[in-house]
Structure formats: C-alpha cells, structure tokens
Amino acid sequence: MQGIIAKGSEHGSVRTAMPPIRRSVTPNNNSPFLPSGEFPLQTTLANAISCRGIALHSGLEVNLTLSPAAENTGIRFQRTDCTGSLPFPALYDRIIDTRLSTVVASPEDPTVRVATIEHLMAALHALAIDNVLVSVDGPELPVLDGSSEAFAFLIKCAGVTTLDAPRKIIEIMRPVRVEYPNGAFAELCPSRQGLSLAVSIDFDAEAIGHQQYAMILDEKHFLNEISCCRTFVCKKDIEALQQIGLARGGSLENAIVVDGAEILNPAGLKVTDEFVRHKILDAVGDLYCSGHRLQAKFVGHKSGHEINNQLLRAVFADQANWRFVGTATIQRSRQARRARVAA
C-alpha cells in the first residue's frame, strides 16, 4: 500500500493489515445504525487522509485526498490542479463517459472531470460513508492495485464520525430494466431491506468464461469477498485501448491481464471468480452515483459502467420508480433525538 499518508490522525505510516474501522459518535447517539424505529445517521470521515499513485488510463501520477464533509454534502469531487474549480457531486446525471471507467464532470465546465471513480465509490458505498470531499490534482483517480482494497484501507485509517442528520435511503418501488441487443441487461427491483446484487458474465477468453456471483451489500461481505478483486483486461485489447488514450498506466501490478486460457500475472488470481466479483465491485460503485444508498435488488448480466449508468437514468426518469424511505419517520426520528438531548 505504498503512498498512503494519513493527515490529521495518528495513522501516519503504511500498514499491511486492514485496521478495524474507527467510528466516533455524537454524544446523544451510540452508533450510526440506530435502534429499531429510528433511521441511521449520516456519516463522514473523522480525519483527512491522502495517497498518491498512478492513474490507470492516463498513466499520470496523481495525489488524492479524502476530507470530512458536512451533512447533506454527499460525495463531491474537486480538481485541485484546475484554478477556481469548485467541488461537484458524483451523481448519475454528471457521468459523461463510461468507456472502461466511470467519469464524472463539473456541471459548470464539462472539461473539469475525474475518471475511474468507481473503485473509490464502491468503498465509500460499502463502508457507509455519506459525505466526503475527494480532492485530486489530475484528471483521474489513482488506480492503486486495481481494486477497492486500498481505498477501504484509507477510509478505515481516517475513521468515521456520525453527523446530526438522518441518512436518506432510496427505495425502488417497481422493476426498472435496461437491455442491450447483445443480451446484456441491468435491473433494479424492489427489496424489503438493503441492497443485494447478483451478476453474471460471459467472456470468450477461456480464463474468464461464464461466472456468476451474488451478495448482500454490507461492510463485512464487501471487505471479505469483493474489495480485493481487481480490474482486468484481455491482452489482445491493450494496444487498441492505448491508441485511444486508455490503459496507459496499466500493468500487472494494477490489473489482471488475460491471454486466452492464461493469466499473465505471476501470482495468478486472488480467487477463482475474481472477474465477476470485480464486476459486482464496479456495480456497487456505479450505483452510489444515485446520490444515496439504495433499498433494492440489482441483477446484471454482462453489465458494465455504461448500462449501470443508463439504469440509474431510467430509474430517475420517472418519480413512480422510487421514493425516499419513510420521510415522515425520519423527521420524527430527528425530533426524538433532540428531545432526548434537551431532557
């Protein structure tokens, strides 16, 4: 995990073991996950934390800082190398490119953009971080090892604190599906609680082939099953990708490279179905561009960044597709907490 630096906390050195997440809380609450009848509180980081690394597609070395943010800020990005650039939200309708990564842009100036946000977004989603400012001095986030594991490490080192505002959760009210002519599809369906994901893939490369995986999204499952799974590419596609300005920072250190039936990485795979697990990781990140956590079931076949984004656009194109969970209950929950403090 080279290049990880904690600012404003005791975690100033690189660690090889994932530290337990540190959660500090406001005096009138014991946890960001409150007792039955109350809604969970929003969270942010307890401290700022930074890292540097190579960007996967541009090949540039970039510096990244994650900083605490106030309630209802959401996930916002800022390009510190662009003079006068203001933070802008990581929302589905601000995604301007989905060729092998998710690229978000400022609504004021679409040339101010940040690419390859999905692995960080997945870690923020899974570790339940609602508000954070993501500052980067280049057009793309560092890829680190090609998974979400290093980003989860950063979040855990920074720690988490709760804020005095209920978390908003989007409930999917009816099935919404996007299909492509090649058989690919992505779908969100109603769920009684939380977010579950089921993804299947089919690749011609023998080393990948057909794989499927399903999980319920929570911190434990994500860290144990998904976070370490890396992005991947077929060797035959690398030259073409580099000719259009992609994969210039790719290497065997930050991506799985497949050549037919062979895995070219000397250490091989971390798990036999690492490919489909990484596709779930991507979906976890892309779905967080809804702006909030989802109460839904996600099903995808041959899905990727483009169809994930089109799915969110389809959901929010019709108000009948979704609602915020228990808005009135949220207000009563906040009033009850304030009454306890006053007492």
Secondary structure, 3 states (H helix, E strand, C coil): CCCEEECCCCCCCCCCCCCCCCEECCCCCCCCCCCCCCCCEEEEECCCEEEEEEECCCCCEEEEEEEECCCCCCEEEEECCCCCCCCEECCHHHEEECCCCCEEECCCCCCCEEECCHHHHHHHHHCCCCEEEEEECCCECECCCCCCHHHHHHHHHHCEEEEEEECCEEEECCCEEEECCCCCEEEEECCCCCEEEEEEEECCCCCCCEEEEEEECCHHHHHHHHCCCCCEEEHHHHHHHHHCCCCCCCCCCCCEEEECCEECCCCCCCCCCHHHHHHHHHHHHHHHHHCCEEEEEEEEECCCHHHHHHHHHHHHCCHHHEEECCHHHHHHHHHHHHHHHHC
